Amino acid sequence: MQHFSLLDLSPIPEGKTAADALANTVDLARAAETQGYHRFWLAEHHNMPGIASAATSVVIGHVAAATKTMRIGAGGIMLPNHAPLMVAEQFGTLATLYPDRIDLGLGRAPGTDMQTARALRRHMAPEDSFPQDVQELIAYLGDDPTPVQAIPGAGTNVPVWILGSSLYGAQLAAHLGLPYAFASHFAPTMLEQAIEVYRGTFRPSEWLAKPYVMMAAGVCAADTDERAAYLRTSQQLAFARLRMGKPGKLPLPVNDIATEVPAQVLTQVNAALGCSATGSAQTIKTQLQSLLDSFQPDELIVTGMIHEHSERLRSFEIAAEVLRDL
C-alpha cells in the first residue's frame, strides 16, 4: 500500500442541516490533511436526504480552498448525468485554481433512483455511451487541440480514475490504462475478481505505466470495540432504510440494531458493508491488515458514517494512526 485516503459523503445527521454537514466536511478535511491522508474524495448522490455532496464539484472547490496540500477529488462524478464538456470545464477550473491537487473519478451509475436520474438527464438515452464519454472528457483535459475546447480545462490533464463495483469498470480502466477504484465499501462481492481482471488485462498508457488499484473500506473506530459497534449502527440503520425505500438523514445510533431492522434486511446490509473494520485501534489494525493481505491494493480509501461529528473525527484519527503503521 502506497497511500491511504478518505472518502466523505457529507452525511447529514438527524437533528442537523445540510449546512452543518458541509461545515463538518471542511472540518474533517482539515483534520485529515494533518493526519496524513493522501486524498479526500467526495461522491455524487442525488435525492438523498442524508447526503449533502450532490453538487460535488462545488464542494470539492470549497474543501480545496480550506486545505493546502492534500489531493481533493471526486469519488466520483456519475458521468451519465453530465455532458463531458461541462465536467471538463468544472474540473479544469478546479485544477486551474488548485494546481496538481484535483482528482476526477468517474462512475457509470446514476447515483440515485431512476425517477431522479430522469430529472437529471431530461432525456434518458437507451445506449451506454460511458466509454466514449470518458474518452471525450479526457480529450478535453488533454494537450491536443479539440474542435470544441474546455476553457479552463484544456491542458490541465486532471488525473482521471474509473470507479466501479463490477467487472465492467475494471475492464474499461485496464483497456484505457487508467487507475481503478473499487467501491468495496458497499459492494464487495466482486472485488477480488475485478482486481484480477484489471491487473491481468491492463494496457500501459500515457497516463499510467502499470496498474494502480484503490479499494474502499468502511471504518468505524473508537476507544473500545463496544463503543465502535454502537456508533456503527447509525450507518447500518441508514443503509437498511435506504434498502427498504425509506431514505432519510443519518440516524442516531441504537443499542440493539436487531430490534430496529428485519433480520433478512440486516443480513443483506451486513454483507454489503462487509469490507470494513470496526473496533478499537488494535481491532481495526488486525481487520485492515487482513484486507490489505487479501487484496494487495496500491491504495486504501476509508469511509464511515457516524452521527456525532466529534466521534467521526476521532474514528478517522484512530484509523490514520493505524494506517500509518500499515
C-alpha positions as CSV (number, residue, x, y, z in Angstrom):
1,M,0.0,0.0,0.0
2,Q,1.5,3.3,-1.1
3,H,-1.1,5.7,0.3
4,F,-4.3,5.8,2.4
5,S,-7.1,8.2,1.7
6,L,-10.6,9.3,2.9
7,L,-14.0,9.2,1.2
8,D,-16.6,11.6,2.6
9,L,-20.3,11.7,1.7
10,S,-21.0,14.8,3.8
11,P,-23.6,13.0,5.9
12,I,-26.5,15.0,7.3
13,P,-27.3,13.6,10.8
14,E,-30.7,13.6,12.2
15,G,-31.3,16.9,14.0
16,K,-28.8,18.7,11.8
17,T,-28.9,20.5,8.4
18,A,-27.0,20.4,5.1
19,A,-25.1,23.5,6.3
20,D,-23.9,21.6,9.3
21,A,-22.9,18.6,7.1
22,L,-20.8,20.8,4.8
23,A,-19.1,22.6,7.7
24,N,-18.3,19.2,9.2
25,T,-16.8,18.1,5.8
26,V,-14.4,21.0,5.8
27,D,-13.5,20.3,9.5
28,L,-12.9,16.7,8.7
29,A,-10.8,17.5,5.6
30,R,-8.5,19.9,7.6
31,A,-8.0,17.2,10.2
32,A,-7.4,14.5,7.6
33,E,-4.7,16.6,6.0
34,T,-2.8,16.9,9.3
35,Q,-3.2,13.1,9.8
36,G,-1.5,12.0,6.6
37,Y,-4.5,11.1,4.4
38,H,-3.3,11.4,0.8
39,R,-6.7,12.2,-0.9
40,F,-10.0,13.5,0.3
41,W,-12.8,12.4,-2.1
42,L,-16.4,13.4,-2.3
43,A,-19.2,11.5,-4.1
44,E,-22.2,12.5,-6.2
45,H,-25.6,11.3,-4.9
46,H,-29.0,12.8,-5.6
47,N,-32.4,13.0,-3.9
48,M,-30.9,11.6,-0.7
49,P,-31.9,13.5,2.5
50,G,-28.8,12.3,4.4
51,I,-26.1,13.3,1.9
52,A,-25.0,16.9,1.2
53,S,-22.5,16.3,-1.6
54,A,-24.8,16.4,-4.6
55,A,-23.1,19.4,-6.3
56,T,-19.8,17.5,-6.0
57,S,-17.5,19.9,-7.9
58,V,-18.8,22.8,-5.8
59,V,-18.0,21.0,-2.6
60,I,-14.6,19.9,-3.9
61,G,-13.7,23.6,-4.5
62,H,-14.9,24.5,-1.0
63,V,-12.7,21.8,0.6
64,A,-9.7,22.6,-1.6
65,A,-9.9,26.2,-0.5
66,A,-9.9,25.1,3.1
67,T,-6.8,22.8,2.8
68,K,-3.3,23.2,1.5
69,T,-1.6,20.1,0.3
70,M,-4.0,17.1,0.2
71,R,-5.4,15.9,-3.1
72,I,-9.1,16.7,-3.3
73,G,-11.4,14.9,-5.8
74,A,-14.5,13.1,-6.9
75,G,-15.1,9.5,-6.0
76,G,-17.0,10.1,-8.1
77,I,-18.8,12.1,-10.7
78,M,-21.6,10.0,-12.3
79,L,-20.7,10.8,-15.9
80,P,-24.0,9.7,-17.5
81,N,-25.7,12.6,-15.6
82,H,-23.5,15.2,-17.3
83,A,-22.1,16.4,-20.6
84,P,-18.4,15.6,-20.7
85,L,-17.6,19.2,-21.7
86,M,-19.3,20.5,-18.6
87,V,-17.3,18.2,-16.4
88,A,-14.1,19.1,-18.2
89,E,-14.8,22.8,-17.6
90,Q,-15.7,22.3,-13.9
91,F,-12.6,20.2,-13.1
92,G,-10.4,22.2,-15.4
93,T,-11.4,25.3,-13.4
94,L,-10.7,23.4,-10.1
95,A,-7.3,22.3,-11.4
96,T,-6.5,25.9,-12.5
97,L,-7.4,27.2,-9.1
98,Y,-5.7,24.3,-7.2
99,P,-2.9,23.0,-9.4
100,D,-1.7,19.4,-9.0
101,R,-4.3,18.7,-6.3
102,I,-7.5,17.7,-8.1
103,D,-8.6,14.1,-9.0
104,L,-11.6,13.1,-11.2
105,G,-13.1,9.7,-10.5
106,L,-15.8,8.7,-13.0
107,G,-18.7,6.4,-12.3
108,R,-21.3,4.9,-14.6
109,A,-24.2,4.5,-12.2
110,P,-26.8,7.3,-11.8
111,G,-26.1,7.8,-8.1
112,T,-29.8,7.9,-7.4
113,D,-33.2,6.4,-8.2
114,M,-34.4,6.2,-11.8
115,Q,-37.0,9.0,-11.4
116,T,-34.3,11.4,-10.2
117,A,-32.0,10.2,-13.0
118,R,-34.6,11.2,-15.5
119,A,-34.9,14.6,-13.8
120,L,-31.1,15.0,-14.1
121,R,-30.7,13.8,-17.6
122,R,-34.0,15.0,-19.1
123,H,-33.9,12.5,-21.9
124,M,-32.7,9.0,-21.0
125,A,-30.6,7.5,-23.8
126,P,-31.1,3.8,-24.3
127,E,-27.4,3.2,-25.3
128,D,-24.5,3.0,-23.0
129,S,-22.1,5.8,-24.1
130,F,-19.9,5.7,-20.9
131,P,-16.6,4.5,-22.6
132,Q,-17.0,7.2,-25.3
133,D,-17.9,9.9,-22.8
134,V,-14.8,9.0,-20.7
135,Q,-12.5,9.4,-23.8
136,E,-14.2,12.6,-24.9
137,L,-13.7,14.1,-21.4
138,I,-10.1,13.0,-21.3
139,A,-9.5,14.7,-24.7
140,Y,-11.0,17.9,-23.4
141,L,-8.5,17.9,-20.5
142,G,-5.5,16.9,-22.6
143,D,-2.9,18.8,-24.6
144,D,-4.0,18.1,-28.1
145,P,-6.5,20.6,-29.6
146,T,-10.1,19.6,-29.9
147,P,-12.8,21.1,-32.1
148,V,-14.6,22.3,-29.0
149,Q,-12.3,23.4,-26.2
150,A,-12.8,23.3,-22.4
151,I,-11.6,26.6,-21.1
152,P,-10.4,26.3,-18.4
153,G,-9.7,22.6,-18.8
154,A,-7.6,22.1,-21.9
155,G,-4.0,21.2,-21.0
156,T,-4.8,20.6,-17.3
157,N,-4.5,16.8,-17.6
158,V,-6.6,16.3,-14.5
159,P,-5.9,12.7,-13.4
160,V,-9.0,10.6,-14.4
161,W,-9.9,7.4,-12.5
162,I,-12.5,4.8,-13.4
163,L,-14.8,3.8,-10.5
164,G,-16.7,0.5,-10.3
165,S,-18.4,-2.2,-8.3
166,S,-18.4,-4.9,-11.1
167,L,-16.1,-6.2,-13.8
168,Y,-17.2,-3.5,-16.3
169,G,-15.2,-0.7,-14.8
170,A,-12.2,-3.0,-14.3
171,Q,-12.2,-3.9,-18.0
172,L,-12.6,-0.3,-19.1
173,A,-9.9,1.0,-16.8
174,A,-7.5,-1.7,-18.0
175,H,-8.3,-1.0,-21.6
176,L,-7.7,2.7,-21.3
177,G,-4.7,2.4,-19.0
178,L,-6.3,4.4,-16.1
179,P,-6.2,4.0,-12.4
180,Y,-9.1,2.0,-10.9
181,A,-11.1,2.4,-7.7
182,F,-13.4,-0.3,-6.5
183,A,-16.5,0.5,-4.4
184,S,-16.0,-2.3,-2.0
185,H,-17.2,-0.2,1.0
186,F,-20.8,-1.0,-0.1
187,A,-20.5,-3.7,-2.8
188,P,-17.6,-6.0,-2.0
189,T,-18.8,-9.2,-3.8
190,M,-16.7,-8.9,-7.0
191,L,-13.7,-7.1,-5.5
192,E,-11.1,-9.9,-5.9
193,Q,-12.2,-10.8,-9.4
194,A,-12.3,-7.2,-10.5
195,I,-8.7,-6.6,-9.3
196,E,-7.6,-9.7,-11.1
197,V,-9.2,-8.7,-14.4
198,Y,-7.9,-5.1,-14.1
199,R,-4.3,-6.2,-13.3
200,G,-4.3,-9.1,-15.8
201,T,-5.6,-7.1,-18.8
202,F,-4.0,-3.6,-18.1
203,R,-2.5,-1.8,-21.1
204,P,0.1,0.8,-20.3
205,S,-0.9,4.3,-21.4
206,E,0.4,7.9,-21.5
207,W,-1.2,8.3,-18.1
208,L,-0.1,5.2,-16.3
209,A,2.7,2.7,-16.9
210,K,1.4,0.0,-14.6
211,P,-1.9,-0.9,-12.9
212,Y,-2.9,1.1,-9.9
213,V,-5.8,-0.2,-7.7
214,M,-7.5,1.6,-4.9
215,M,-10.0,-0.3,-2.8
216,A,-12.5,1.2,-0.4
217,A,-13.3,0.0,3.1
218,G,-15.6,1.2,5.8
219,V,-14.1,2.2,9.1
220,C,-15.7,2.8,12.5
221,A,-13.1,3.2,15.2
222,A,-13.5,4.2,18.9
223,D,-11.6,3.7,22.1
224,T,-13.4,0.3,22.7
225,D,-14.8,-2.3,20.5
226,E,-18.2,-1.9,22.1
227,R,-18.3,1.8,21.5
228,A,-17.4,1.4,17.9
229,A,-20.1,-1.3,17.3
230,Y,-22.6,1.1,18.8
231,L,-21.6,4.0,16.7
232,R,-21.7,1.9,13.5
233,T,-25.4,1.2,14.0
234,S,-26.1,4.6,12.5
235,Q,-24.7,3.6,9.2
236,Q,-26.4,0.2,9.4
237,L,-29.7,1.8,10.0
238,A,-29.3,4.3,7.2
239,F,-28.3,1.6,4.8
240,A,-31.3,-0.6,5.8
241,R,-33.8,2.3,5.5
242,L,-32.4,3.1,2.0
243,R,-32.9,-0.6,1.0
244,M,-36.4,-0.5,2.3
245,G,-37.2,2.6,0.3
246,K,-37.2,4.9,3.3
247,P,-34.0,7.1,2.9
248,G,-33.5,9.8,5.5
249,K,-30.9,11.6,7.5
250,L,-28.2,9.7,9.3
251,P,-29.9,8.1,12.3
252,L,-28.8,8.3,15.9
253,P,-27.1,5.0,17.0
254,V,-29.1,2.4,18.8
255,N,-28.2,-0.2,21.4
256,D,-29.7,-3.2,19.6
257,I,-29.8,-2.9,15.8
258,A,-31.5,-6.3,15.5
259,T,-34.7,-4.8,17.0
260,E,-34.7,-2.0,14.5
261,V,-34.2,-3.8,11.2
262,P,-35.8,-7.1,10.0
263,A,-33.3,-10.0,10.2
264,Q,-33.3,-10.6,6.4
265,V,-32.6,-6.9,5.7
266,L,-29.9,-6.8,8.4
267,T,-28.1,-9.8,6.8
268,Q,-28.1,-8.1,3.5
269,V,-26.8,-4.8,5.0
270,N,-24.0,-6.5,6.9
271,A,-23.0,-8.4,3.7
272,A,-22.9,-5.1,1.7
273,L,-20.9,-3.4,4.4
274,G,-18.7,-6.4,5.0
275,C,-15.5,-4.9,3.6
276,S,-14.9,-2.9,6.8
277,A,-13.1,-2.6,10.1
278,T,-15.0,-1.8,13.4
279,G,-13.5,-1.6,16.8
280,S,-10.6,-0.2,18.9
281,A,-7.3,0.7,17.3
282,Q,-5.9,-2.8,17.8
283,T,-9.0,-4.5,16.5
284,I,-9.2,-2.4,13.3
285,K,-5.5,-2.9,12.8
286,T,-6.0,-6.6,12.6
287,Q,-9.0,-6.3,10.3
288,L,-7.4,-3.7,7.9
289,Q,-4.2,-5.8,7.8
290,S,-6.3,-8.8,6.7
291,L,-7.9,-6.8,3.9
292,L,-4.6,-5.5,2.7
293,D,-3.1,-9.0,2.8
294,S,-6.0,-10.4,0.9
295,F,-6.3,-7.9,-1.9
296,Q,-2.9,-6.1,-2.1
297,P,-4.3,-2.7,-3.1
298,D,-1.9,0.1,-4.1
299,E,-4.1,2.4,-2.0
300,L,-6.8,2.1,0.6
301,I,-9.6,4.7,0.9
302,V,-11.6,4.6,4.0
303,T,-15.1,5.9,4.7
304,G,-17.6,5.9,7.6
305,M,-20.9,7.4,8.6
306,I,-21.0,8.3,12.3
307,H,-23.8,10.5,13.7
308,E,-21.8,12.7,16.1
309,H,-19.2,14.8,14.3
310,S,-16.6,14.6,17.2
311,E,-16.9,10.8,17.2
312,R,-16.4,10.7,13.4
313,L,-13.3,12.9,13.7
314,R,-11.9,10.5,16.4
315,S,-12.7,7.5,14.2
316,F,-10.7,8.8,11.3
317,E,-7.9,9.9,13.7
318,I,-7.6,6.4,15.0
319,A,-7.7,5.0,11.5
320,A,-4.9,7.2,10.4
321,E,-2.7,6.2,13.3
322,V,-3.3,2.5,12.4
323,L,-2.8,3.1,8.6
324,R,0.5,4.9,9.1
325,D,1.8,1.8,10.7
326,L,0.5,-0.5,8.0
